[in-house]
Amino acid sequence: MTANYIVSQMAVWEVSFPGGIGNDNTKWRALIWAISESLLILSVAINYLPPKIYSGIFKFGVVIMMLDFLLCVIWLPIGVSQTYGFRSAGDVFTMICMSN
């Protein structure tokens, strides 16, 4: 799942991938596999670090989560205001999507 999320950013940044994106493309599947294996190696390697470093890794993770939260609180409203604008609470909670 994490590898799929990472490569999904390619669509956001409008980066084309040779052969297209999908499960029928062998190169695409190899890329997903390589990213998944890299993340697995990283997670296993962290377990071999000295225990004194665990505190630093935890603090780094907390800082990353706080940065993500602050960017969502600060930059998300700015980005929304420059595109389609905020919707009212009535629009958000009372709109019913009906598909035929």
N, C-alpha and C positions, 0 to 999 in steps of 0.2 A: 504494500500500500504506500509506503513512504517513497519508494522509487517511482511509482506512478505519479505521486503528487509532485515530486521534483521535476520529472520530465513534462508534466502538464504545464509547467511554466513556459515551456517552449512555445506553446500556442499563444500564451499571453504576450510573449515578446515577439511573436510572429516569426519564429525561426522555423524554416522548413527542414524536414528530415528526408534524406534520400529514400525513395520508395514509399513514402507516406507513413502515417502513424496507424498502427493496428496490429492485431495478433497474427495476421497473415504475412507480415513482413519479418523475415528472419533477422535482419539487422536491428530492427526496433526491439525485438525480443531479446537479442543479445545485449543491447544497451541496458534494458531493464534488468536483466540478469546480472550484468557487471556492476551496476549501481547497488543492487540488492546485496551482492557479495561484499562489496566495499563497506557498506553499512554494517554488515555482519562482522567483518574483520575488525572494524572500528569498535563495535560494542564488546567484542571478546577481548581486544587489546586493552580496553579500559580496566578490565578485571585483573590484568597482570601488573598494573601500576602499584607503587607502594601505597599503603593505606593512608599515609599523610596527605596524599594528593587528592583523595576522595572529597575532602571538604572543599578544595578549590574547584573541582569539577562541578560539585553541587552549586556553589556560589555562581559559577559561570552560567550554569543552566538557569538559575533564578534570574540573573541579570538579563539573559536573552528573553525570558518570558516577560519580564517587566518592560523591556524595550518594545517587544511586540505589542503589549497592552497599550503602552503610551502612544505608539504610532497609530494604533487603531483608534484611540481616543482623539488624537490630534489630527492625523492626516485623513482619516476616513471622512469626517464631516467636511473637510476642505475639498476633497475629491468629489464628494456627492454634490456639494454646492456648485461646483463648476460643471457638472454634467446635467443630470435630470432633476436635481433638487430633492429636498426631503419630502416625504409623503406625510400626510396627516395621519393621526392615530385612527381616524375613521376609515381611511383608505386601507391601512395596514390590517386592521382587525375585523373589518366588516366586508371586505371584498371576497367574493366567492368565485373561484375559477370553476367553470363548468365546461367539460369537454364532451363532445358528442361521439 
